[in-house]
Each structure stands twice: as C-alpha cells, then as structure tokens.
Amino acid sequence: MPKLAINGGPKIRKKPFPAYRFHGKEEKKALNRVIDSGILSGYIGTKHENFYGGREVRALEKEWADYFHIKYAVAVNSATSALYCAVGALGIGPGDEVIVSPYSMSSSAVAPLIYGAIPVFADIEEDYYCLDVKSIEKKITSRTKAIIVVDILGLPYDADPINNIARKHHLYIIEDCAQAPGATYKERYAGTLGDVGIYSLNVHKHIHTGEGGVLVTDNGKIAQKLRLIRNHAESVIDSYNPKDLVNMVGFNFRMTEYTAAMAGEQLKRLAYLFSERMKNVVYLSNRLKEIPCLEVSPIREGCTHAYYLQGIKYSREKADIPRNIYVDAVKAELMPYELRENEGVRITSGYTKPIYLLPLFQRKIAIGLNGWPWKGDIYKERVSYKKGICPIVEKMYEKNLITHEIFRPPMTKNDLDDVADAFQKVWENRRELL
Ligand SMILES: *Cc1c(COP(=O)(O)O)cnc(C)c1O
C-alpha cells in the first residue's frame, strides 16, 4: 500500500485552505461614499487641480506618502503602468541600457523596452534572490542609465551597496516593491530606498483593490513628470511647461475614485496583514527546519521581510530525488485555496522562469517586426540573452528553490501543520518516489 497521495495513498489535507480575503465593512463604506458622490473618476485633461485626479485619488496619495515617510505618492491603475511611468519620467530612451532582474514578474524587466531602451540582466544573490551588487557592477557600461531592483518575495534589495554603485556611476534606481509593502531596510520602508518606488494593488498582493498601483519619490521634478505621463502629458505640456519634452507622450494610467477610496482602507490593514504573515511564517519555518533537505531562506541583516512568498532552498544531495518530484508529491498531499481550485496548490518549483529565457528576449522581437530596439541605427551593441548568462538564477529556477504562500491569513496553526506535515511525509516516504 503506498503512503504518498501522489501514488494513491491518503492526502494529508482533505479540505481546501481558507481564502485570503479581508475586504470588510470599511471598504464597503468607502465604495458607497464614492457612488453617492456620483464622481467615479475626478480627472480632467487641462490645467486645473483635477488634472491630478479627484478627491479620493489625492487623499490616497497623501495617506500613502505619509505612511511610507516619503514626499510624493502618485496613484496609477497598475504597478506595470507605474514601471512604465518611472522609466519615462527618468528620461530613459533609445540607446540607453537599464539593468534588470531576471527573477521577477515580467514587467519589471520589459518596462525599458516601452521607451526603446535595452534591458540588461544581472544575476541574483544565492541567498536572497534579489539583484547581486557584484553582478550589477559587471553589467554597467557607458550606456547604463538606471537599475530596476526588485524586492523579490518580499525582501528589500541590498540597498546600501547598490545605491552606492548607482551614485558612483550616476544611475537612477527604480525599486519594484510590488511584493514588499511594509518591509524595511535599516528602518526605512522598502519602496522608498531608490529614486522612484512602485507598489502593486493587484489581486495577488498583500493589500489590493483588484487592480491598481502607486509610485513614490522624494524628488518633486520626477513626481511631476510621473503625473504628466499618467494623464496625457502631450495635451497639457504648454500649460505645465516642464523643462524638456523628453518622454512627454502620455498615457491614461489614471486610478478611479473608487479604487483610491478602497486603497485608503486597505492601507490601514497593511500592518496587521504583515504581522500575521510573519507570525505564520515563523511557526511554519520552525517545523520545516526539521526536514533535512529543506532550508528556509534567511532574512537579510537589518531588514524585515514582507513574505509575499516564502523561499525554501532544496538540497537534492540530501533528498536523493529531484526537487520537482518532491514538490509534486507535496502538492498532491494538500488542497487548493477555497475558490481557487483551478489554480492548484500554491507551491512552485523554481518560482519563475528567468525572464531572458522568454521568447521575446530569445528572438529579440519586441516592438514591431524588425527587432527594435536591439536593431537599428541607435543601439549598436549586442546584448546577450543566452542561456547561462545568469547561472545563479538558472540554478534556483531549475533545481534549488521552492516558493509557496500557504501562510497567508487567516491560516490557523492546524492549517500550517498540514503544510509542514505534507513536506515531512514526503521526506519520510521519499523512497516511494525513487
Ligand atoms: C505583481 C507584480 C508586478 C505587476 O503588478 P501589476 O499591478 O499587476 O501590474 C510587478 N512587479 C512585481 C515584482 C510583481 O510581483
């Protein structure tokens, strides 16, 4: 009789995990306030205070900036829009290179392409999976204009050394903090560590409004450009008169009034949701530590971790079986989240494919058919996206890293024990998988 569920044995977990849901009466009240006002979006496209959005959008921006101790917040309709805005506002364009991370959601690496700039991938840290300062240094050329760092899985990037390198080479830092709202680096909030930070309010994130994004910066000139790009810069340029016209082709990245109203309520929940995750991760980690082939990822010294996902390092040498086989067996022991059945059990083998291995980079087809921006009169270098350029990220993706999110509130100790029991059971019965 097999013991493991993947071989037909009984599952450890027989009912779904509770959904990550926390929208309550405060959010309903905020949405009703907007509906009653009759103004679902307050933006207008001429020189006027409402060029910057309606009451709710401007209130959210003030609350967001106050919360994260930064001068300016600019609300947009997604973190992807926020990344495009940030690249645009920093004056990046054709011929420029931007150093990016291969281990992230794709938009943190493709944002430069929208402005005709070239993403150059640096490798990640073996322990923390954020961009590695030594690898960044090797990728800097006379064309480099910026670095898009990512606080991946919820841990802040190594801000002091990377900011120092950036300063030395006159590079901007865009910090993708979509996964780390509330995390800190030496008591400063993630998102506020570079020149421009971005947050996501999409449905998967710590706090969310379905969709949405927020940018932050301490630089008033950059903030103004972000606001212009958000709302059809080209049409108001003669009224607002920024010093230069670079990248003043605008978009419509405007956040609605109801999104902003709801985001304000969500922000009030962030600290609670953050500490619940931490508590659950501590409990679970203490159990996972007992399993010899697993090593829970450490937290960078001086930081707090927001735990969007937990990273677990897998040792094939200790387990004798490949990671993917182990993980598939663990997943078979568990159940999906309530109402998310079709998505399966939220445990990954390898987090995400290194972004440069996507067809877009492999074939260098991005904007149009002719290979722009890699081919053309402006960019003459040849950047490589060959397999092997970032060995550490490839190793994590192919062999070593496991990520999961089965610690989100309202998980109970029993729920967490089921997760740990599944990892433990597969460890004990791994011979069945040989
Ligand atoms: C979710 C996410 C984004 C994109 O967020 P959207 O709001 O969906 O556009 C960008 N970067 C990272 C690291 C993310 O996790």
The ligand as an SDF file (V2000), in Angstrom:
LIG
                    3D

 15 15  0  0  0  0  0  0  0  0999 V2000
    2.6760   41.9570   -9.2540 C   0  0  0  0  0  0  0  0  0  0  0  0
    3.9640   42.4770   -9.6760 C   0  0  0  0  0  0  0  0  0  0  0  0
    4.0880   43.4850  -10.6580 C   0  0  0  0  0  0  0  0  0  0  0  0
    2.9600   43.9700  -11.5100 C   0  0  0  0  0  0  0  0  0  0  0  0
    1.8590   44.4020  -10.8120 O   0  0  0  0  0  0  0  0  0  0  0  0
    0.5080   44.8260  -11.5560 P   0  0  0  0  0  0  0  0  0  0  0  0
   -0.1460   45.7590  -10.5920 O   0  0  0  0  0  0  0  0  0  0  0  0
   -0.2730   43.5770  -11.7710 O   0  0  0  0  0  0  0  0  0  0  0  0
    0.8550   45.4890  -12.8350 O   0  0  0  0  0  0  0  0  0  0  0  0
    5.3430   43.9840  -10.9200 C   0  0  0  0  0  0  0  0  0  0  0  0
    6.4250   43.5280  -10.2810 N   0  0  0  0  0  0  0  0  0  0  0  0
    6.3550   42.5550   -9.3600 C   0  0  0  0  0  0  0  0  0  0  0  0
    7.6010   42.1230   -8.6710 C   0  0  0  0  0  0  0  0  0  0  0  0
    5.1230   41.9850   -9.0440 C   0  0  0  0  0  0  0  0  0  0  0  0
    5.0590   40.9980   -8.1340 O   0  0  0  0  0  0  0  0  0  0  0  0
  1  2  1  0
  2  3  1  0
  2 14  2  0
  3  4  1  0
  3 10  2  0
  4  5  1  0
  5  6  1  0
  6  7  2  0
  6  8  1  0
  6  9  1  0
 10 11  1  0
 11 12  2  0
 12 13  1  0
 12 14  1  0
 14 15  1  0
M  END
$$$$
